[in-house]
Amino acid sequence: MGAPVGNRNRARHTAATALVANYLDAQGIATTTHARPSKISEGIGDVLPDIDAEGLAVTVTSRVDQRLSPDLDSATATARLSGAGAGALVMWRSQRDISEAYAVLTLADLATLIRLARPS
């Protein structure tokens, strides 16, 4: 279960998550999506991000009124608790193509991604 980031409309959140996963898949990045549980009792146990993108824990927010700091903190905590190497928050922007969504991460996670991207 991913940490909640204020997505009150489940249908919109599910659609935004699918758009992000499909976009990443189209870019050649393998993804696995994890549905948010509909009941609290279903959420007990594993902490999973909305999307696992080759080890990067991606939390998606479809919130119209963006709250960068708390949502990024939630995404970072979800990444840490899920055991991912790094985490990112994707902020869906309504009325824009999904490729124009914001992807936000901490400087520490950016450094991790840069290290991972270096050729061995």
C-alpha positions in Angstrom: 0.0 0.0 0.0 1.4 3.4 -0.9 1.3 6.2 1.5 -1.8 8.4 0.9 -1.1 11.7 -0.8 -4.5 13.2 -0.8 -6.0 11.6 -3.9 -9.7 11.9 -2.9 -11.0 10.7 -6.2 -10.0 7.1 -6.6 -11.0 6.9 -10.3 -8.9 9.9 -11.2 -6.0 8.6 -9.2 -6.2 5.2 -10.8 -6.4 6.8 -14.3 -3.4 9.1 -13.5 -1.4 6.1 -12.3 -2.2 4.2 -15.4 -1.2 7.1 -17.6 2.2 7.4 -15.8 2.8 3.6 -16.0 1.9 3.5 -19.7 4.1 6.5 -20.5 7.1 4.9 -18.7 6.4 1.5 -20.4 6.3 3.3 -23.8 9.7 4.8 -22.9 11.2 1.3 -22.4 11.0 1.3 -18.6 9.4 -1.8 -17.1 6.8 -0.9 -14.5 4.6 -2.7 -12.0 1.6 -0.9 -10.7 0.1 -1.5 -7.2 -3.5 -0.7 -6.6 -4.4 1.3 -3.5 -6.5 -0.8 -1.1 -10.1 0.1 -0.8 -10.3 -0.9 2.8 -7.9 -0.1 5.7 -7.7 -3.8 6.6 -6.4 -4.6 3.0 -3.6 -2.1 3.5 -2.0 -3.8 6.5 1.3 -5.4 5.6 3.6 -4.5 2.8 4.1 -0.8 1.9 4.1 -0.5 -1.9 4.4 2.6 -4.1 1.8 3.3 -6.8 4.4 2.2 -9.4 7.6 0.2 -9.3 9.7 1.4 -12.2 12.8 -0.8 -12.3 13.5 -0.3 -8.6 12.4 3.4 -8.5 9.4 3.8 -6.2 7.0 6.2 -7.9 4.1 7.7 -6.0 1.5 9.5 -8.1 -0.7 12.3 -7.0 -3.7 13.5 -8.9 -4.4 16.2 -6.4 -5.5 19.5 -8.1 -4.2 21.7 -5.3 -0.5 20.5 -5.2 1.2 20.2 -1.9 4.8 19.6 -2.8 6.5 19.2 0.5 4.1 16.8 2.3 3.5 14.8 -0.8 7.3 14.4 -1.5 7.8 13.4 2.1 5.1 10.8 1.7 6.6 9.5 -1.5 10.1 9.3 0.0 8.8 7.5 3.1 7.0 5.0 0.8 10.2 4.4 -1.1 12.2 3.8 2.0 9.6 1.5 3.6 9.1 -0.5 0.4 12.9 -1.1 0.1 13.3 0.8 -3.1 16.7 2.4 -3.9 15.1 5.7 -4.6 11.7 7.4 -4.8 9.9 10.0 -6.9 6.7 11.8 -6.8 4.8 12.3 -10.1 2.4 15.2 -9.9 -0.3 14.8 -12.6 -1.3 18.1 -14.2 -4.9 18.1 -15.4 -5.5 19.4 -18.9 -1.9 18.6 -19.9 -0.3 15.6 -21.6 1.0 13.1 -19.2 4.5 13.8 -20.5 4.2 17.2 -18.9 3.6 15.9 -15.4 6.1 16.9 -12.8 8.5 14.3 -11.5 10.0 15.5 -8.2 12.6 13.8 -6.1 15.0 14.7 -3.3 18.6 15.6 -4.1 19.8 12.4 -2.4 17.5 10.3 -4.7 18.8 12.3 -7.7 22.3 11.4 -6.8 21.3 7.8 -6.4 19.8 7.8 -9.9 22.8 9.4 -11.4 25.1 6.8 -9.8 22.9 4.0 -11.1 22.8 5.4 -14.6 26.6 5.5 -14.9 27.9 2.7 -17.2 29.7 0.0 -15.3 
